[in-house]
Amino acid sequence: MKKINAKSILAFILMLLLLFSFGCNKSKNKDDNNSSGESKRKNQSASATIANPLTGESNLSADAVGKRPIAIVVNNAPAARPQWGLCTPDIVIEGLVEAGITRMLWLYSDVNEIPKVGSVRSARHDFVEIAEGFDSVFVHWGGSEYAYSAIQNRSMKTIDGKNLAKYFARDSSRKVAKEHTGYTTGKNIKQAISDLSIRSDIQSSHSTPFKFNSTKSTYSKGSCESIKMSFSKGYNHTFNYNSSDNLYYNHLNSNKMVDADGKQMAVANVIILYFPSYTVLNSAGCIDMNLSGGKGVVASNGSYEDITWEKGNNPSSMIKMYSQNGSELKLNVGKSYIALVPANNSGSTVIS
């Protein structure tokens, strides 16, 4: 038998080791490339911009796409100020309730972005209707008989602190009447939506409530460094324009309107919608606003324009706004404040 040379055996073993090492390195490089590709795709996905339907800003999280906005009724009585979370809503809608006082409806596109907010207050049927027009999840703490009637008649599932206390809390650090201390959070609202099986997907007909300019634009009527409006004798707002950040800063009765942390509320768009009339429904002064439509004003980017608006008589219809040429109004990207002001107070609006 032919003897096998030891050197030949050693050379053969070394060759096998080299081949095995090459194969492993090749496989490892392939895995590394796959990992790198997945990481790159994830980063691209994370950086992809999604427009917030309420602000036009490219900051909406993927989890919020196609979801119903959240509408929270917030107190604006003096004892409830400063509010928790005042500077955080995508849209603030303010309107009369009774005795000349106002209440607000705060709208958010993403429930995960809602901090501690409040004080949360009782619903009024006009606010129920406005919330319906955005196909939003309605959050409140109690309500008038007319609000509850509207909720029941239209089979709405709402998140009500009166009946669902575990999703709300009270802040005892404020030494005011109990009704001014209630608050909630996005985490609680999200849990309530899950627990109560509330529909979370928005109707396609309500998915784009506003149109936005692709670039920051000015309106044609003239300059607007300040816009003042009056809901009633005790509720007068003035928004002053700051050209350094293109925002309008809110003052209520000449005082800065600030949140619980001392930050002043500021928005990109100030919108006044004059509603033609209202009816007083009961001895408590609860009113019924005529939300069919009317005239209005929009201020943004240091300029303003007269507009018209309509909602119609269907509670679920969206508010639509139009420029003087009849085309649907385009807003500048950013947060908005919308005031529902009686038409007979339109003469108190001052633009300068």
N, C-alpha and C positions, 0 to 999 in steps of 0.2 A: 504494500500500500504506500502510496506517495505521501510523504510527510508534509504537513502544512507548516509553512514558514511563519514563525511568530510575528515577524514584521508585517507579513501580509494580513494576519488576523487583526493586528493593531490598526493598520491602515483602513481595513474594512469597517471596524468599529467607529473610527473617527469620521468616516464618510457618512455612516448612518446618523451619528450625532449631529453632523452639520445639516443633513437633510431634514431631520426632525426639528431642529432649531429654526430653520428657514420656514418650515410649514407653520410652526407656532407663531413666528413673527408676522407672517402673512395674514394668519387668522386674526391676530391681535390688531393689526393695522386696519383690517376690514371692520372689526368691531368698533375701533376708535373712530373711524370715519362715520359709521352709522350713528354713534353717540353724538359726534359733532354735528351731524346733519339734523338729528332730532332736537338738539339744543338750539341750533340755529332757527329751526322752524318754530320752536316754542317762543324764542325771543322775538321772532317776527310777529307771531300771533299776539304776544303780550303788548307789542308796540303798535299793533294795528289800531287805528283810530275809529271809534264808533260814535256817531253823533247822538247826543242827548236830545230827544224830541222836544223837550221843554225849553232848552237853552240854545240848542244848535252847537254847543261846545263838544269837541271831540274827546270826551272823557268818560263815556258810559262804559261800565264794566260789562263783560260778555254775559254775566248772570242776569243783568237787567234788560237785555235786549228782548223785545216783544212782550214785556211784562206790564201789568197795569201800574200806573202811578199811584202814589199814596197821597191822600188828601186829609189833612188834620185840622180840625177846628181849634183855633187858638184865641185865647182871651186877650182883649186889649183895654180892659178897664185899668184905671190908674194903679189899683192895688196889685195888678198882675204884672206890672212893669218893674224892672226890665225882664223881658221874656227869655226863657232858656232856648237857645238855638235860633234866635231871630235872624242871624246872618246866613243861615245854612240852606233855606229852601231854594229850589230852582225858580219857583214863582210864588209870590205873595199876592193873594187877592183879598182886598179889604172892602167891606160893605156895611151898610147900616143894619142894625137889628131892631132895637127899640129905644125910645127916650133919647134919641140922638147919639147913642153910643155905637161904636163899631165893633165888629169881630173880624177875624182873619181866617182865611183858608190857606194853609201852607201845602204846596205841591212838591213832591219829590219823584224823580224818575227811578231812583234806586233805593230800595228800602234799606240796603246795607250802609247807606251814607247818612242815615238819620241819627243824630246824636240824642241826647236828652232834650226834649222839646216840651214847651208848655208855657203858661199853664193851659192844659187842654180843657175845653169848655163845651157847653151844650150846643146841640145842633139847632139850626133854623132851616125851614123848608127851602128857602132860597139857596142856602149853601149846599143842601142835599142836591138840588137841581144843578148847580154849577159843577159839583163833583161828578154827577152823572154825565155831564157833557164832556168830561175828560175820561170817562169809563174808569174812574179811579176807585181804589179801596178807601172807603170812608171811615175815618177815625174820629170819635167824639166822646164826650162824657155827659150823657143825658141829652135832653132835647125838648123842644116845645111840643105841644099836642099836634101841631101842624107838621112838624118835622117827622114825628113818629108815624103819623098818618101817611105821609109820603113814602116813608121807608117800608111800611107794611103794605100799602097798596101796590107798590112796585116790586115787592118781594126781594128787597135788597138785603144782602148780608153785610152788616156793618160791624165795626169793632167799637163797642160801647162800654165805657168805663163804669157805667151805672150797673150793668149786668155782668161784666167781665173784668172784675176788679184785679184779677191776678196779672193782667197785662198792663197795669197802670200802677202808679205809686204817688205818694204825697211827700212834699219837701217841707218838713216841719221847721226848717231854719228860718222860714219867712213868717213873721208874726202878723199875718193877715187872715182874713176870713178863709175858712177851709176850702171854699170853691175856687180860690185863686192859687191853690198849692199843687194841683194835680199835674202829673206829667207822664210821658211814656218815652220809649226808645225804639229805634229801628229793630233791635233784637227782639223786643217784646212783640212788636207788630208782625214781624216775620213769623214768630212762633204762633201767634194767633191765626194768621192766614193758614198755616199748616194744620193746626188743631181743629179749626172750624171748617176746613175744606172750602175756603173761599177761592173762587176762580182767580188765578194769578195771571193768565194770558190775556192780553188786551185784544179787543175786537179790532180787526184790520181797518175798519172804517174810522177808528179813533186813534190810529197809531201815529199820525203826523198832524197834530193840532195847529202847528204854526209853520210858516215859511220863513227862511232866514237868508240874509244877504251873504254871498260868497266872500265878499270883502266888506270891511266897515264902511258904511255909507252915511251921508247926511240927507236930511229931509228938506223939502223944497220951500216950505212956507217961510222959514226964517231962522235966525239964531235963537238958542234957548239956553241961557246960562242959569236960569232958575225957573221953576214952575211950582206954583202954589195952587192948592185946591182946598175946598171946604166941604166936608160931609155934613157938618152941623156946627153950632156955635162952639162946642167944646172939642171938636176934632178937626184940626186944620193941619195939613201937611205942606211942607216946602221942601223940594228936592233941589239942591245946589250942585251944579256941574263942576267937576274937577277935570281939567284938560290933561293932567299928567297921567291919569289912569282911565280917562273916558267914562267915569262913573258918576252917577247922581247920588248925593248923600242926603239921607232922610232926616228931616227935623219935624217933630210933632209939637204943635203949639209953641214954636220957636226954640224948643229944646232938642238937642241931638237925640235921635232915637237909637238907643244902644241896647245891646244884648246883656245878659247877666255877667259877661266877662268884660264889659265896657267897650266893646267894639261897635262902631257905628254902622248901621245898615246902609248898604250902597248897592245900586243896580245899574245895569247897562241901559234898560228901557223903562221909562215911566209912561204908563198908559192910563188915561182917564176915559171911562165909558159912562156917558150920561144916560141913565135910564129914565124913560119919559114920565113915570108916575109911580106912586105906591099907595096901597090901601092899608089902613090900620085895622087889624082883624079882631082885637079883643081889648079888654080894659087894661091889660098889662102892657099894651102898646106894641105888640108883635106886628110887624109889617109884612106886606106882600109886595115885593118889588116886581114891576113890569119888566121882564127880561127879554122881551121880544126883539128889541134892538133900538138903535138911536144914533146919535152923533158922538164924537169923541175927539181926543187929542193924543198923539204919541210924541214923546220927546226922547231923543237919543243922539249921542255923539255931538252934543252942543247945538242941536237943531230940532225943529218940530214940524209937524204936519197935522192938519185937520183930517179926521177919518170918519167913517161910518162903521157900524157893527150890527150884527144880528145874531139871534139865537133861536128865534121862533117860539112856538108854543109847545114843542115836544121837549119834555124834560131831559131827554138823552141827547138832544142836539148839541153840537159843539158851538162855542162862541166863534164867530168868524168876523174878521176885521178887514176893511177895504180902504185903499188909498182914494184920493179924490178922483183919480181917473177910472175908478171902478175895479181895478185889479186887486187881487188879494194882497193885503199888506205884508211886506217883508220886514222882519225885525233884524236888528243887529244881534250878533251872537252874544250871549250872556244872560244873566238873570234879569227877570222882569218883575215889576210891581204893577198890579192892575187895580185901579180904584173904581168901584161902582158908586157913582155920585148922582144924586137927584138932579134932573135936568134944570129944575128951577134954581139950582145953586151954580149953574154954569157961569153966571156973571161974576162969581167970586174967584174964578180961575184967573190967575195973573201969570203971564209969561214974559220974561225979560231977559 
